[in-house]
Each structure stands twice: as structure tokens, then as C-alpha cells.
Amino acid sequence: MKILITGGAGFIGSNLAHALRRNTYFKTDELTVVDNLSLGKKKFISSLIDDKKFFFYKTDLLNFHSLLKIFKRHKFDLVWHLSANSDIGYGARFTDWDLKQGTVATYNVLECMRRIGTKKIIFSSSSAVLGEAEKMPTPEQYGPLCPISFYGASKLACEGLLTSFSHNFGFQVWIFRFGNIVGRNSTHGAIYDFIKKLKKNPRSLEVLGDGTQSKPYLSVDDCVEGMVYGFKHSKNKVNLYNLACEGSTSVSKIAKNVVRNVNPGAKIQYTGGKRGWRGDVAKVRLDTKNMKALGWVAKCTSDQAVDKAITDLVH
């Protein structure tokens, strides 16, 4: 297959790119990465650059004509669409950011696919589309979906575009609603931010909220493997799955673990309130029975994923 990864120099995308070029899961004839490097880093994929079957383009998905040229050049069999603004707080300050980098960018990808005949797309959605769900663990069929962040609203709009293109143009789509992903090459998130804060101020760690916020944290290796497994074993026209792990981990537990690994003498200071920032869903639990029915279960629990991620990022 000829595969495109949007956001392929970012956190999840770079881990996926390495796995695909190692032919870990299936053979890839060509692998192309498109990334504007706003959050992604070229060093994450530097070891792939000399691979003759690997192609990297620094471009923004909002540049439709540039993107269409890439599609025409490579004629992809499969698109792995991971590009998005992953900083939820940033979207609250600039209210059109997720609209552009999420929804409009996704439309551009889908329209390029339509024009050159690519029919398969895997999309990274988020538990943020659920908003503050009343049912926990929350299944894929839960509704109505009322996201409270612009990021979640954008992801939900993208899901609608995917299913609409599927119906109108015969696309086959795989939508994965992620829990919180952690691990090597991360560029944001609680673990990354806590380590960065402690390196800047070794004496004190500020934690937004009261520390009781808790979510399932999925290791990036499990995330990549789960997406591939779902793609290979679910063949409906529209395939929608929660992608998460067993258990959940509180922000307080993450903070204490980071302090223990970076600077045991630091004091943890909580800012208060039930959520870390406006748009943050304080409690998330995802029902993963549909992925289990396919035959896939994450190798790491939430706590194990957090522990491994801290080790990887600190050392």
C-alpha cells in the first residue's frame, strides 16, 4: 500500500510512521508524511528521511492546492489522518483555530481523496466529542454528543464529514475515539507539561484543578497497535471504536509520580476547581467492549502506561 500520514512528524504520527516502515503490521510500498511542524518535530522522523520509500512534505493541510499536488503525485491507497490542534486550551483562546486546523483541514483531506480516488481513511477522533457524558464507561452509541471544547466540537464535525463522504462517495472509514495518549515523542499533555514545569522550577509543581481529574491513559504503542488491529479486523463501511485501556489515572497521581522521578523535594501546588482549564472534561471513562469483541485489548493499564511514559520522557 501507498500510505499518507497527516501529522506524521507529531507525537502519535511519528510512532506510527516508524512502525509502518518497519513493516511491523503489514507491508507498505510507500509512506508519505505531511506535517506543518507546528507541534511535530522533524527529528522524530529523522531516521526515516534517507529511506527511498519514505517521503516528507512540510506543508499545511489548509493549503489545498499544495496538498492536492501531493495526492496526485503519490495516489495513496490509504490515508491516516492524525493532524489536528491537540492543545485544547489553545483553542479556547483562538476560537477559529480548531475550526481551521481540525474541520477545514479534514475537509481538504477528504476532498483530495475524492478527486484522486483514494477510498480508505483512518481518523483519530477523541473522547472529547462526548462532552461530560452521564453514562460511564461511555459506549460508542452514547448520545446526544455535547462537546464542551472547541477541539471536541471540531472532532465531532470531522466525524460528520467522514460519514457524509462515505455515504456520498463510497469511502470506507475507521474512526477511533482516543483516551489520553502518552509516551515517547509527546509534545503536550499532563506528563510532558509537569516535567517541563519542574525543570523550569525544581521547587514547586503547579497543577491545574484539584488533582482529582481522571482519565484512561493509553500508551502510544497500544494506540498504534489498536488502530492497526481495528483497520485489519473491522471491514464495515463506517467503523467507529473507542480506543482506550483498563482503568484510569488521576492527575494527582501523575503529579506525584513525576515529582518522584524528577525532583522528590518539589511541592505540589493545586490551583483548585474540578477541571484543569475551560473545556477540560474532568472525568472520562470509555467503554472498550467493541474493540474487545474484535479481539484487541491494550497491553498496558492506564497506570502502567503513565509509568512507562514518565520513564521514557525523563530518561
C-alpha positions in Angstrom: 0.0 0.0 0.0 0.9 3.6 -0.5 0.0 5.4 2.7 -0.2 9.0 3.8 0.1 10.1 7.4 -1.1 13.6 8.1 0.6 15.0 11.2 3.2 12.3 10.7 6.0 14.2 12.4 3.9 14.6 15.6 3.5 12.5 18.7 1.3 9.6 17.5 2.1 10.1 13.8 5.9 9.6 14.3 5.4 6.5 16.3 3.1 5.1 13.6 5.5 6.1 10.8 8.3 4.1 12.4 6.1 1.1 12.9 4.8 1.1 9.4 8.3 1.4 7.8 9.5 -1.5 9.9 6.6 -3.4 8.3 5.6 -4.3 11.9 1.9 -4.9 10.9 1.8 -5.1 7.1 3.9 -4.3 4.1 4.0 -0.6 2.9 5.2 0.1 -0.6 5.5 3.9 0.1 5.0 6.0 3.2 4.4 9.8 3.0 4.2 12.2 5.8 2.7 15.7 5.7 3.2 18.0 8.6 3.4 21.7 9.1 5.8 21.2 12.1 3.7 23.5 14.4 3.8 20.8 17.0 5.6 18.0 15.2 9.3 17.8 15.0 11.4 16.6 12.1 13.8 15.0 14.4 11.1 12.5 15.4 11.3 11.0 11.8 14.9 11.9 11.0 15.9 8.2 10.9 13.4 7.7 8.1 14.4 10.5 5.8 17.0 8.5 3.8 14.6 5.7 3.2 13.9 5.8 -0.6 10.3 4.7 0.0 9.7 7.5 2.6 8.6 11.0 1.6 8.2 14.0 3.8 6.4 17.3 2.9 6.4 20.3 5.2 3.1 21.8 4.3 -0.2 22.9 6.0 -3.4 21.0 5.2 -5.1 24.3 4.8 -3.0 24.8 1.6 -5.4 22.8 -0.5 -3.5 23.1 -3.9 -0.2 22.0 -2.3 -2.0 19.1 -0.7 -3.7 18.1 -3.9 -0.4 18.0 -5.8 0.9 15.6 -3.2 -2.2 13.4 -3.6 -1.8 13.4 -7.4 1.9 12.6 -7.2 1.5 9.5 -4.9 -2.1 8.3 -5.5 -2.5 7.0 -2.0 -4.3 3.8 -1.2 -4.9 4.7 2.5 -4.9 8.0 4.5 -4.1 8.0 8.2 -5.4 11.4 9.3 -3.8 12.3 12.6 -3.2 16.0 12.1 -5.1 18.4 14.5 -4.6 21.1 17.1 -4.1 18.9 20.2 -3.8 21.8 22.7 -7.4 22.1 23.9 -6.6 25.2 25.9 -5.2 27.0 22.9 -8.4 26.5 21.0 -10.3 28.3 23.8 -8.1 31.4 23.3 -8.3 31.4 19.5 -11.8 30.2 18.7 -11.3 29.6 15.0 -8.1 27.5 15.4 -9.8 24.1 15.8 -12.3 25.0 13.0 -9.3 25.6 10.7 -6.8 23.0 11.8 -9.4 20.4 12.5 -12.6 20.7 10.5 -11.4 22.6 7.4 -8.2 20.6 7.2 -10.2 17.4 7.4 -12.4 18.6 4.6 -9.4 19.3 2.4 -8.0 15.8 3.0 -11.4 14.2 2.1 -11.8 16.4 -1.0 -8.3 15.5 -2.2 -9.2 11.8 -1.7 -12.4 12.2 -3.7 -10.6 13.9 -6.6 -7.9 11.3 -7.0 -9.9 8.2 -6.0 -8.5 7.3 -2.6 -11.3 5.4 -0.7 -9.9 4.4 2.7 -9.2 6.7 5.7 -8.3 6.1 9.3 -9.2 9.1 11.6 -8.0 10.0 15.1 -11.1 11.3 16.9 -11.3 11.8 20.7 -13.3 11.2 23.8 -13.7 15.0 23.8 -16.6 14.6 21.3 -18.6 13.1 24.2 -18.5 16.2 26.4 -19.4 15.5 30.0 -21.2 12.1 29.4 -23.7 11.0 32.0 -23.1 7.3 31.3 -19.7 5.9 32.3 -18.0 3.9 30.9 -19.3 5.6 27.8 -20.1 3.4 24.7 -19.7 4.5 21.1 -23.5 4.6 20.8 -23.9 7.2 23.5 -25.8 10.4 22.7 -26.6 13.2 22.4 -22.9 14.3 21.9 -22.4 17.7 23.5 -18.6 18.6 23.5 -17.6 21.4 25.8 -14.3 22.3 24.0 -13.7 23.7 20.5 -11.4 20.8 20.0 -14.2 18.3 20.8 -16.6 20.2 18.6 -14.2 20.1 15.7 -13.6 16.4 16.1 -17.3 15.8 16.1 -17.7 17.9 12.9 -14.9 15.8 11.3 -16.7 12.6 12.2 -19.8 14.0 10.4 -17.7 14.9 7.3 -16.2 11.4 7.2 -19.6 9.6 7.4 -21.0 12.0 4.8 -18.1 11.4 2.3 -18.5 7.7 3.0 -22.2 7.8 2.1 -21.9 10.0 -1.0 -18.6 8.8 -2.5 -18.2 5.2 -1.3 -15.4 5.9 1.2 -14.5 3.3 3.9 -13.7 5.0 7.2 -12.3 4.0 10.5 -12.9 6.4 13.4 -11.1 5.9 16.7 -12.1 7.9 19.7 -8.9 8.1 21.8 -8.5 8.2 25.5 -5.4 10.3 26.5 -2.3 9.0 24.7 1.1 9.1 26.4 4.6 8.0 25.6 7.8 8.9 23.7 7.8 11.9 21.3 4.9 13.6 23.1 4.7 17.3 22.8 2.0 18.2 25.2 -0.2 16.8 27.9 -0.1 16.4 31.7 3.1 14.3 31.9 5.0 16.4 29.4 3.9 19.7 31.0 4.7 18.6 34.5 8.2 17.5 33.6 8.7 20.8 31.7 7.4 22.8 34.7 9.7 21.0 37.2 12.8 21.5 35.0 11.9 25.2 35.0 11.1 25.4 38.7 12.5 22.4 40.6 11.0 23.6 43.9 7.3 23.6 43.0 4.9 22.0 40.6 1.7 23.9 39.8 -1.2 21.6 38.9 -4.3 23.0 37.4 -7.5 22.0 39.1 -7.8 20.0 42.3 -6.0 16.9 41.1 -9.0 14.6 41.1 -9.4 14.8 37.3 -9.0 11.3 36.0 -8.9 9.6 32.6 -7.7 6.5 30.9 -4.1 7.0 29.7 -3.3 4.8 26.7 0.4 4.1 25.8 1.3 5.3 22.3 2.4 1.8 21.3 -1.0 0.4 22.3 -2.7 3.3 20.4 -0.8 2.5 17.2 -1.4 -1.3 17.5 -5.1 -0.7 18.3 -5.7 1.4 15.2 -3.9 -1.1 13.0 -5.8 -4.0 14.6 -9.2 -2.2 14.1 -8.3 -1.4 10.5 -7.4 -5.0 9.7 -10.3 -6.7 11.5 -13.3 -4.4 11.0 -14.5 -4.1 7.4 -17.7 -2.1 7.6 -18.3 1.0 5.5 -18.1 3.1 8.7 -16.1 1.6 11.6 -16.3 3.5 14.9 -14.4 2.4 18.1 -13.4 3.8 21.4 -9.6 3.2 21.8 -8.6 3.1 25.5 -7.3 0.8 28.2 -8.2 -0.7 31.5 -8.5 1.7 34.4 -7.9 5.4 34.8 -5.3 7.6 36.5 -5.8 10.8 38.4 -3.9 14.0 37.7 -2.7 14.0 41.4 -1.2 10.5 40.9 0.6 11.6 37.7 2.0 14.7 39.5 3.3 12.7 42.4 4.9 10.2 40.1 6.6 12.9 38.0 7.9 14.7 41.2 9.3 11.4 42.5 11.1 10.8 39.2 12.3 14.4 38.5 12.8 16.1 41.9 11.5 14.4 45.0 11.8 17.6 47.0 9.3 19.6 45.0 6.0 20.6 46.5 2.8 20.2 44.5 0.5 23.2 44.4 -3.1 22.8 43.2 -4.9 25.8 41.7 -8.3 24.4 42.7 -11.6 23.7 40.8 -12.9 20.5 39.4 -11.3 20.9 35.9 -7.9 21.9 34.8 -9.0 24.5 32.2 -12.1 25.6 30.4 -13.1 22.8 28.1 -11.4 20.1 30.1 -13.6 17.1 30.9 -12.7 16.2 34.4 -13.8 12.5 34.4 -13.5 10.2 31.4 -14.3 6.5 31.2 -14.6 4.8 27.8 -16.4 1.5 27.2 -14.0 -0.7 25.1 -16.1 -3.8 24.7 -16.4 -3.4 21.0 -12.6 -3.4 20.5 -12.5 -6.4 22.8 -15.1 -8.2 20.7 -12.8 -7.7 17.7 -10.1 -9.4 19.7 -7.9 -6.5 20.9 -7.1 -5.4 24.4 -4.4 -2.8 25.4 -1.3 -4.4 26.8 -0.8 -1.6 29.4 -3.3 -0.5 32.0 -3.6 3.3 32.5 -1.2 3.4 35.5 1.3 1.2 33.6 1.1 3.5 30.6 1.7 6.5 32.7 4.7 5.0 34.5 6.3 3.9 31.2 5.7 7.4 29.7 7.3 9.1 32.6 10.3 6.9 32.3 10.6 7.4 28.6 10.3 11.2 28.8 12.5 11.7 31.9 15.3 9.5 30.7 
